[in-house]
């Protein structure tokens, strides 16, 4: 269970509490721009999130912009050399490339 992720209309937002304003803040992930929203409770978050998303999607349509960010499937990870060596040994012990071992570990985690 991801306690700080809320799904609204197929889009995911991370939810955090902002003690300075005593409200919850939601921010949509994986968008080609920013869309956030605030509320004091879960019901309000869903309502405000849907409204914020609607405005964002309308703007994307008007501007001819794809709303979702595209991912290449590639990213670099920087590790301490000792961890890099340990992970390489673990991958080899399982008969996997380092890339496949990391992809499997990430897949198992999410």
PEBELPE-V199814 format. One record per residue. SS is DSSP state (H for helix, E for strand, C for the rest). Layout:
SS / SS
//
This chain:
C / C / C / C / E / E / E / E / C / C / E / E / E / E / E / E / E / E / C / C / C / C / E / E / E / E / E / E / C / C / E / C / C / C / C / E / E / E / E / C / C / H / H / H / H / H / H / H / H / H / H / H / H / H / H / H / H / H / H / H / H / H / H / C / C / C / C / E / C / C / C / C / C / C / C / C / C / C / C / C / H / H / H / H / H / H / H / H / H / H / H / H / H / C / C / C / C / H / H / H / H / H / H / H / H / H / H / H / H / C
//
